[in-house]
Amino acid sequence: MGGWMAAEMAVVAGERFARLVLNAPAGLNHPDHRGADPTKVAPQDLPGYLAHRTEVAARYFPGGSLAPPPKQFIAAREKEAKALSNIQKAHGMGHPNLGRWLSRIPNETLIVWGDRDRVALASQAELWANAIPKARTHIVPGVGHFAMQEDPACVAAIGDFLAG
């Protein structure tokens, strides 16, 4: 949900920062580009939706090298689920006006997307890029929603964009 929220912040206060990076943002709800509904994915299957190489996402889940203790992990997921439920109450996984609002973003914008993303389909990148006046895309081959974790070169591309 971070990309969607960042995009909305840029719509209303884009003049407060120079550049914007959106990693596979949700929120447009285009009927031709629907990804998986995370609320309908079984917990054990979630790593496969977040990363093309499941072992990368598994590091962040219980038993993984980067995971918090199980109780902390479960508490954080419950908090996320409640927040997601509240966000979805009004319009689902998007806002009906978001596509129109994106044209107000004044920032140079880099849209990063893994071409194997199952949560938010990479075919949406073009929709975002066409709606944001100063946008360009960076499609990362062979990775999923966790593009930066699966391909460290992605982080370098973002750094180059921000430094440029």
Protein Blocks (a to p, Z undefined) as FASTA:
>chain_A
ZZmmmmmmmmmmmmmpmbdcdehiahjopaklcccdfklpcfklmmmmmpmblmlmmmmp
ghiakbccfklmmmmmmmmmmmmmmmmmmnojadfklmmmmmmpmbdcdddddfkbfkbg
fklmmmmmmmpmkbccdddehiafklmlmmmmlmmmmmmmmmZZ
